[in-house]
């Protein structure tokens, strides 16, 4: 398990930046029993990296919080099913209400054509690169 300071270092953001994300509702991690330290699983670190990647791509933080708190995504990140890649998140933040979906890499072209709106594509395997740090 990783502390907040270590998690921030692993994904390349300042400690204060990560604390800001947490205050806005990202990662429902529970503090340890002494209620002073938060610890992050590998899945949490991968989701943090996904937020970082999304912000770098111009996706609003509020949208990324919704994406990364999605139960299906949390399950995938915790189950280590992404080690071989093959999944991505498509995000349409420019619509009235942001939409997102998990999609297999092979289906990306079809989904992008079907929705006909500019989308941001975030690789879940790429997000897991922070685990190697």
C-alpha positions as CSV (number, residue, x, y, z in Angstrom):
1,X,0.0,0.0,0.0
2,X,1.1,3.5,-0.8
3,X,0.7,6.8,1.2
4,X,-0.7,10.0,-0.2
5,X,2.8,11.5,-0.6
6,X,4.1,8.4,-2.3
7,X,1.1,8.2,-4.6
8,X,1.6,11.9,-5.7
9,X,5.3,11.1,-6.4
10,X,4.4,8.0,-8.4
11,X,2.1,9.8,-10.8
12,X,4.1,13.0,-11.0
13,X,1.9,15.6,-9.2
14,X,2.5,17.6,-6.1
15,X,1.1,16.4,-2.8
16,X,-1.2,19.4,-2.6
17,X,-2.6,18.6,-6.0
18,X,-3.5,15.1,-5.0
19,X,-5.1,16.4,-1.8
20,X,-7.2,18.8,-3.9
21,X,-8.5,15.9,-6.0
22,X,-9.4,14.0,-2.8
23,X,-11.3,17.0,-1.4
24,X,-13.3,17.2,-4.6
25,X,-14.5,13.6,-4.2
26,X,-11.9,11.5,-6.1
27,X,-11.0,8.1,-4.6
28,X,-13.2,7.0,-1.7
29,X,-10.2,5.5,0.1
30,X,-10.6,5.0,3.8
31,X,-7.9,6.2,6.2
32,X,-6.2,3.5,8.3
33,X,-7.5,2.7,11.7
34,X,-5.6,5.5,13.3
35,X,-7.5,7.9,10.9
36,X,-4.4,9.8,10.0
37,X,-3.0,8.1,6.9
38,X,-4.6,7.1,3.7
39,X,-3.2,4.1,1.8
40,X,-3.7,3.4,-1.9
41,X,-3.9,0.1,-3.7
42,X,-2.4,-0.5,-7.1
43,X,-5.8,0.0,-8.6
44,X,-6.0,3.4,-6.9
45,X,-2.6,4.4,-8.3
46,X,-3.7,3.4,-11.8
47,X,-6.9,5.5,-11.4
48,X,-4.8,8.4,-10.2
49,X,-2.7,8.1,-13.3
50,X,-5.8,8.0,-15.4
51,X,-6.9,11.3,-13.9
52,X,-3.4,12.7,-14.6
53,X,-3.6,11.5,-18.3
54,X,-7.1,12.9,-18.6
55,X,-6.1,16.3,-17.3
56,X,-3.1,16.4,-19.6
57,X,-5.6,15.7,-22.5
58,X,-7.9,18.6,-21.4
59,X,-10.7,16.6,-19.7
60,X,-12.2,18.5,-16.8
61,X,-11.4,17.1,-13.3
62,X,-15.1,16.8,-12.5
63,X,-15.6,14.5,-15.5
64,X,-12.5,12.4,-14.5
65,X,-13.8,12.0,-11.0
66,X,-17.0,10.5,-12.3
67,X,-15.1,8.2,-14.7
68,X,-12.7,7.0,-12.1
69,X,-15.3,6.4,-9.4
70,X,-17.3,4.2,-11.8
71,X,-17.8,0.8,-10.1
72,X,-16.9,-1.2,-13.3
73,X,-13.7,0.7,-13.8
74,X,-12.7,0.3,-10.1
75,X,-13.3,-3.5,-10.5
76,X,-11.2,-3.7,-13.6
77,X,-8.3,-1.6,-12.0
78,X,-8.3,-3.7,-8.8
79,X,-8.5,-7.0,-10.6
80,X,-5.3,-6.4,-12.6
81,X,-7.2,-7.4,-15.8
82,X,-5.4,-4.6,-17.7
83,X,-1.9,-6.0,-17.6
84,X,-2.1,-7.0,-21.3
85,X,-3.9,-3.8,-22.3
86,X,-6.8,-3.9,-24.7
87,X,-9.2,-1.5,-22.9
88,X,-9.7,2.2,-23.1
89,X,-12.1,4.8,-21.8
90,X,-13.9,7.0,-24.3
91,X,-14.9,10.4,-22.8
92,X,-17.2,13.0,-24.4
93,X,-16.8,16.0,-22.1
94,X,-18.1,18.5,-24.6
95,X,-21.7,17.3,-24.6
96,X,-24.2,18.9,-22.2
97,X,-23.6,16.1,-19.8
98,X,-20.3,14.3,-20.0
99,X,-20.5,10.7,-21.1
100,X,-18.0,7.9,-21.0
101,X,-17.7,4.2,-21.7
102,X,-15.2,1.4,-21.4
103,X,-14.4,-0.1,-24.8
104,X,-12.0,-2.8,-26.1
105,X,-9.3,-1.3,-28.3
106,X,-10.5,-3.3,-31.3
107,X,-13.9,-1.5,-31.0
108,X,-12.5,2.1,-30.8
109,X,-12.9,3.0,-34.5
110,X,-16.5,1.7,-34.5
111,X,-17.5,3.5,-31.3
112,X,-15.9,6.8,-32.4
113,X,-17.8,6.6,-35.8
114,X,-21.1,5.7,-34.1
115,X,-21.0,8.6,-31.6
116,X,-19.8,11.2,-34.1
117,X,-18.6,13.6,-31.4
118,X,-15.0,14.4,-30.5
119,X,-13.9,12.1,-27.8
120,X,-10.9,11.8,-25.6
121,X,-9.4,8.2,-25.5
122,X,-7.5,7.2,-22.4
123,X,-5.7,3.9,-22.4
124,X,-6.2,1.9,-19.2
125,X,-3.0,-0.1,-19.7
126,X,-1.2,3.2,-20.1
127,X,-2.6,4.3,-16.7
128,X,-1.2,1.3,-15.1
129,X,2.3,2.4,-16.0
130,X,2.5,4.3,-12.6
131,X,2.6,0.9,-10.9
132,X,6.1,0.2,-12.4
133,X,7.4,3.4,-10.7
